[in-house]
Amino acid sequence: MKLLLTSFGTSHLKGREINNSDIFYRMPPVSMSNINQSFMPDYAMLLLADQIIIDIKTYDRLMTDHHSMFGNVALMIKALYYEGFVTIKDFDETIKDNHQILEKMLSHDLKELDFWIDPLKESISTWQEFVLKYRENFRNGFINEKLNDETSTSEEREKYQIMFHQLGGWIHSMSSMMHHSPILSHELLNEVLNSSSKRKKAQFRESLKQHLSEYLSYINGNLLLSNIYETGFHDWNDFEPFYHEKFMRLGRESYPGEIEIKNVKKLFEISFPEFTFWHPDNIIKALKDKRISELRNLIDSASKGEVEFDKEFANRVLSEVFKIETNIGKFRNIVSYATMPLGFIPIFGTPIQKAVEEVIAQPMEHKKRKEFKWFYFISEMARKMKY
């Protein structure tokens, strides 16, 4: 499948281009569950797509002008691009060509401001939760591992102190800006969201309208891009409430690509929780491996409701794989015993015996492991990452 990575800040609104000082501007989404001291790509999501669509400004900024927090994301996108897994598109040009329809979409959305209150609340809550998790990880990891490291030299500790204050200040600002345009202050926004009487006042209603315009123009832009490029899309998790409301009006419970992405993430969380970091080379090898089609077929089955990824599923798979390997081991012992006389042939005995063993055993092993090719595929990737 093709998958579009959104570019934060994409909008048909005039003046939005000026607001590019924050580190998230024109950046693609990152994992909001895999929290580290720098942002991480959604690795599981990348395995779904045989082609990723990225905005030209996003790609250029990742290659030349990204914040250090996006370092891992930049390395991954660069590797995918040079291996032919990335298609570059000009999102702004497409948005410009469809300016009129986007204006109509936004105008229609803003006729019902109260309709977007709950999605906005949920979006803010998701972002604040992400910030809190990041802050905790930063405190535990950076402070405990760096500042309190007794083996560090005085020069290193001084450097760590400077980094600590810089990152601490960034996290503080991150807590309040919610990586969106601050039309309303954080405190005032909460008041407006929780008070229907305040929302009736013209001054607050107009401010809320402007605030929602930032969200909805971005949301609408991504929907339009997804439709024109005929692809699913992946965005920051905190925008999901808006997409759900949009598609619920159309009688759909999910947006393009959402179910597949959630299922592949769930599979890894249940069956391979240790996969928190993939080197770009490992992702490339996985994408080139023919067995990846087995993984994608499994995700497709789950998306159709034929498979449920839960603890019972994980336990069943491990139990079945254990039985398969036990039976294969027993069969190999029998084959080894049966071919033992070949090993007594002078000079060439042992190589001949081993070759015959493989000719007999491999078809049986292939047949036994066929149902769980996806499991052996991912397990092999895990072993490679350890070395």
C-alpha positions in Angstrom: 0.0 0.0 0.0 1.0 3.6 -0.5 1.0 5.8 2.7 1.2 9.6 2.9 3.1 11.1 5.8 1.6 14.4 6.8 3.6 17.6 6.9 2.7 19.6 10.0 1.7 23.2 9.1 0.3 22.4 5.6 -2.6 24.8 5.1 -4.3 26.9 2.5 -4.6 29.8 5.0 -2.6 32.9 4.3 0.0 33.7 6.8 0.4 30.2 8.0 3.7 30.0 6.2 5.1 32.7 8.5 4.5 30.6 11.6 7.5 28.3 11.0 9.6 29.0 14.1 8.7 25.8 16.1 10.6 22.6 15.6 7.5 20.7 14.4 6.8 22.9 11.4 6.6 20.8 8.2 7.8 17.8 10.1 6.3 14.3 9.6 4.6 12.5 12.5 6.7 10.5 15.0 5.8 7.7 17.4 3.9 9.1 20.4 4.1 5.7 22.2 7.8 4.9 21.7 9.2 7.7 23.9 12.9 8.3 23.9 15.3 11.2 24.4 14.8 12.0 20.7 11.8 11.4 18.5 11.5 8.0 16.9 9.8 6.9 13.7 6.7 4.7 13.8 8.8 1.6 12.7 5.9 -0.8 12.5 4.0 1.6 10.3 6.9 1.7 7.9 6.7 -2.0 7.3 3.1 -1.6 5.9 4.0 0.6 3.0 5.8 -0.3 -0.2 5.8 3.4 -0.9 5.9 6.5 1.4 4.7 9.9 0.1 6.5 12.9 1.6 6.2 16.6 1.0 9.2 18.2 -0.7 9.5 20.9 2.1 9.4 18.1 4.7 12.1 16.2 3.0 14.3 19.3 2.4 14.0 20.3 6.0 14.7 16.8 7.3 17.9 16.7 5.2 19.2 20.2 5.9 17.4 22.1 8.7 15.7 19.7 11.2 15.9 20.0 15.0 18.2 17.4 16.6 15.2 15.8 18.1 14.2 14.6 14.6 17.6 13.0 13.9 16.5 9.4 13.9 13.5 10.3 11.7 15.8 12.1 9.2 18.1 9.1 9.0 15.3 6.7 8.3 13.6 8.9 5.6 17.0 9.4 3.9 17.7 5.7 3.8 14.2 4.9 2.5 14.5 7.6 -0.2 17.8 6.3 -1.6 16.4 2.8 -1.7 13.4 4.0 -3.7 10.7 3.6 -1.1 9.9 7.4 -0.9 8.0 9.5 -3.4 8.4 13.3 -3.1 5.3 15.5 -3.8 4.7 19.2 -3.6 1.9 19.4 -1.0 1.8 23.2 -1.2 1.2 23.2 -5.0 -1.6 20.7 -4.7 -3.1 22.7 -1.8 -2.9 25.9 -4.0 -4.6 24.2 -6.9 -7.5 23.3 -4.7 -7.7 26.5 -2.6 -11.4 27.1 -3.4 -12.6 23.7 -2.2 -10.6 24.0 1.0 -12.1 27.4 1.7 -15.6 25.9 1.3 -14.7 22.9 3.6 -13.4 25.2 6.3 -16.3 27.5 6.0 -18.7 24.6 6.4 -16.8 23.2 9.4 -16.8 26.6 11.2 -20.6 26.9 11.1 -20.8 24.5 14.0 -18.1 25.5 16.4 -19.5 23.5 19.3 -19.3 20.4 17.2 -15.5 20.5 17.5 -15.2 21.2 21.2 -14.9 17.5 22.2 -12.4 16.6 19.5 -10.3 19.7 20.5 -10.4 18.6 24.2 -9.3 15.1 23.3 -6.6 16.4 21.0 -5.1 18.6 23.7 -5.3 15.8 26.3 -3.4 13.4 24.0 -0.7 16.0 23.3 -0.3 16.8 27.0 0.0 13.1 27.9 2.7 12.8 25.3 4.6 15.7 26.7 4.3 14.3 30.3 5.7 11.0 29.1 8.5 12.6 27.3 9.3 14.8 30.3 9.4 11.8 32.6 11.6 9.9 30.1 13.9 12.9 29.8 14.2 13.2 33.6 14.9 9.5 34.2 17.1 9.0 31.3 19.1 12.2 30.9 19.5 13.2 34.5 20.1 9.7 35.9 22.4 8.6 33.1 24.3 11.8 32.4 24.2 14.3 35.2 24.6 11.7 37.9 27.3 9.7 36.1 30.2 9.7 38.5 32.6 8.7 35.7 31.9 11.9 33.8 34.6 14.6 33.7 33.9 18.1 34.9 33.9 19.3 31.3 31.3 16.7 30.3 29.1 17.5 33.3 29.2 21.2 32.4 28.2 20.3 28.8 25.4 18.1 30.2 24.2 21.0 32.4 23.9 23.3 29.4 22.0 20.6 27.4 19.8 19.9 30.4 18.7 23.6 30.6 18.2 23.9 26.9 16.1 20.7 26.6 14.3 21.6 29.8 13.3 25.0 28.4 12.2 23.4 25.2 10.0 20.8 27.0 8.4 23.6 29.0 7.4 25.5 25.9 6.3 22.3 24.3 3.9 21.7 27.2 1.9 24.8 26.4 2.0 25.3 22.6 0.6 21.8 21.8 2.5 22.2 18.5 -0.3 24.4 17.2 -0.7 28.1 16.6 -1.3 29.8 19.9 -4.3 31.9 19.0 -5.6 31.5 22.5 -3.4 31.1 25.6 -3.4 27.7 27.2 -5.4 29.0 30.2 -7.9 30.9 28.3 -8.5 28.1 25.8 -9.3 25.8 28.7 -11.9 28.3 30.0 -13.5 28.6 26.6 -13.6 24.9 26.1 -15.2 24.2 29.5 -17.7 27.1 29.5 -20.6 27.2 27.0 -21.5 30.7 28.3 -18.1 32.1 27.4 -18.3 30.6 24.0 -21.5 32.6 23.4 -19.6 35.9 23.8 -18.5 37.3 20.5 -14.8 38.0 21.5 -14.2 34.5 22.8 -16.2 32.9 20.0 -14.1 34.7 17.4 -10.9 33.6 19.0 -12.1 30.0 19.2 -13.0 30.2 15.6 -9.5 31.3 14.7 -8.0 28.6 16.8 -10.1 25.9 15.3 -9.3 27.3 11.8 -5.6 26.3 12.4 -6.6 22.7 13.2 -9.3 22.3 10.6 -7.4 23.8 7.7 -4.6 21.4 8.4 -7.0 18.4 8.7 -8.8 19.3 5.5 -5.6 19.7 3.6 -4.5 16.2 4.6 -7.8 14.8 3.6 -7.6 16.4 0.2 -4.0 15.3 -0.3 -5.0 11.7 0.6 -7.9 11.8 -1.8 -5.9 13.3 -4.7 -2.9 11.0 -4.3 -5.3 8.0 -3.7 -3.5 6.8 -0.6 -3.9 6.3 3.1 -2.2 8.7 5.5 -0.4 8.8 8.8 -0.6 11.9 11.1 0.2 12.8 14.7 -2.0 10.9 17.1 -3.5 14.0 18.7 -5.3 14.9 15.5 -7.2 11.6 15.4 -10.3 13.0 17.1 -10.8 15.4 14.3 -10.5 12.8 11.6 -12.9 10.5 13.4 -15.5 13.2 13.6 -15.0 14.0 9.9 -15.5 10.4 8.8 -18.3 9.6 11.3 -20.4 12.1 9.3 -19.8 9.9 6.3 -20.8 6.8 8.1 -17.2 5.5 8.4 -15.5 4.6 11.7 -11.9 5.1 10.4 -9.9 7.2 8.0 -7.8 5.7 5.1 -4.9 3.7 6.5 -5.9 4.0 10.2 -7.0 0.4 10.8 -4.0 -1.1 9.1 -1.6 1.1 11.1 -3.3 0.4 14.4 -3.2 -3.3 13.7 0.5 -3.5 12.8 1.3 -1.5 15.9 -0.8 -3.7 18.1 0.8 -6.8 16.6 4.3 -5.6 17.6 3.1 -4.4 21.0 1.7 -7.9 21.7 4.2 -10.2 20.0 7.4 -8.2 19.7 7.4 -5.5 22.5 11.3 -5.4 22.5 11.2 -3.8 19.0 11.6 -0.1 20.1 14.5 0.8 17.8 15.2 -0.3 14.2 18.3 0.8 12.4 17.5 2.1 8.9 19.4 -0.9 7.4 17.1 -3.3 9.2 14.0 -1.6 7.8 15.4 -1.6 4.3 16.3 -5.3 4.5 12.8 -6.1 5.9 11.1 -4.1 3.1 13.1 -6.0 0.5 12.4 -9.4 2.0 9.8 -11.4 0.1 8.3 -12.6 3.3 7.1 -9.1 4.2 4.0 -10.0 2.1 3.1 -12.6 4.7 3.2 -9.9 7.4 1.1 -7.6 5.3 -1.4 -10.3 4.6 -1.8 -11.0 8.3 -2.4 -7.3 8.9 -5.0 -7.2 6.1 -6.8 -10.2 7.8 -6.8 -8.3 11.1 -8.2 -5.2 9.4 -11.0 -7.3 8.0 -11.8 -8.6 11.5 -10.6 -12.1 10.7 -7.8 -12.0 13.3 -7.7 -10.3 16.7 -4.2 -9.3 18.1 -4.4 -10.0 21.8 -2.6 -12.0 24.5 -4.4 -15.1 23.5 -3.2 -14.7 19.9 0.4 -14.1 21.1 0.3 -17.2 23.3 -1.2 -19.4 20.6 1.4 -18.3 18.1 4.3 -19.0 20.5 2.8 -22.4 21.4 2.3 -23.4 17.8 5.8 -22.3 16.8 7.3 -24.2 19.7 5.4 -27.4 18.6 6.6 -26.9 15.0 10.3 -26.5 16.0 10.0 -29.5 18.3 8.6 -31.7 15.5 11.3 -30.4 13.1 14.0 -31.2 15.6 12.7 -34.8 16.0 12.4 -35.2 12.2 16.0 -34.0 11.7 17.2 -36.5 14.3 15.4 -39.3 12.4 16.8 -38.1 9.0 20.3 -37.8 10.5 20.1 -41.4 11.8 18.7 -42.7 8.5 21.5 -41.1 6.5 24.3 -42.0 8.9 25.7 -44.7 6.6 26.4 -42.1 3.9 28.9 -40.5 6.3 31.1 -43.5 6.2 31.9 -43.0 2.5 35.6 -42.2 2.2 36.5 -38.5 1.8 33.1 -37.2 0.7 30.9 -39.0 3.2 30.1 -36.2 5.6 29.3 -33.5 2.9 27.1 -36.0 1.1 25.3 -37.0 4.3 24.6 -33.3 5.2 23.4 -32.5 1.6 21.0 -35.4 1.6 19.7 -34.4 5.1 18.9 -30.9 3.7 17.2 -32.2 0.6 14.9 -34.4 2.8 14.4 -32.0 5.7 13.9 -28.6 4.0 10.6 -29.3 2.1 9.1 -30.6 5.4 10.4 -27.6 7.4 9.1 -25.2 4.7 5.7 -26.8 4.9 5.5 -26.8 8.7 6.6 -23.2 9.0 4.4 -21.9 6.2 1.5 -20.6 8.3 3.9 -18.6 10.5 6.3 -17.2 7.9 5.6 -13.7 9.2 6.7 -14.7 12.7 10.0 -16.3 11.5 10.5 -13.2 9.3 10.3 -10.7 12.3 12.2 -13.0 14.6 15.0 -13.1 12.1 15.0 -9.4 11.9 15.3 -9.3 15.7 18.3 -11.5 15.7 20.1 -9.4 13.1 19.5 -6.2 15.2 21.4 -7.7 18.1 24.6 -7.9 16.2 
